[in-house]
């Protein structure tokens, strides 16, 4: 079971990378259009603000990847960090 959960956590982290690459205009994806607003378009944050949001997506992706590796290595902290990471998704 732990390897399956680790793969799911890693896949979830990879999914968060999309938020980073779109916010930083590394990729253009028709399914995820670039915009400079948050909260369903109600707050304009500008280019710098959306890049900061993109960094938050990247940090979240890295956290999910770290939790997946910790789970595979059977490190004691994986579940606490995993719950914390999941609560901020």
LINJOGI-V445626 format. One record per backbone hydrogen bond with DSSP energy under -0.5 kcal/mol. NH is the residue of the N-H (numbers start at 1). CO is the residue of the C=O. If there is no record, write none. Layout:
# LINJOGI-V445626
nh:co
NH:CO
NH:CO
This chain:
# LINJOGI-V445626
nh:co
5:1
6:2
7:3
8:4
9:5
10:6
11:7
12:8
13:9
14:10
15:11
16:12
17:13
17:14
18:14
18:15
19:16
20:16
21:17
22:18
23:19
24:20
25:22
26:21
27:21
29:27
29:32
32:29
38:43
42:38
42:39
43:38
45:36
45:43
46:36
49:45
50:46
51:47
52:48
53:49
54:50
55:51
56:52
57:53
58:54
59:55
60:56
61:57
62:58
63:59
64:60
65:61
66:62
67:63
68:64
69:65
70:66
71:67
72:68
73:69
74:71
75:70
78:75
79:76
81:77
82:78
83:79
84:80
85:81
86:82
87:83
88:84
88:85
89:86
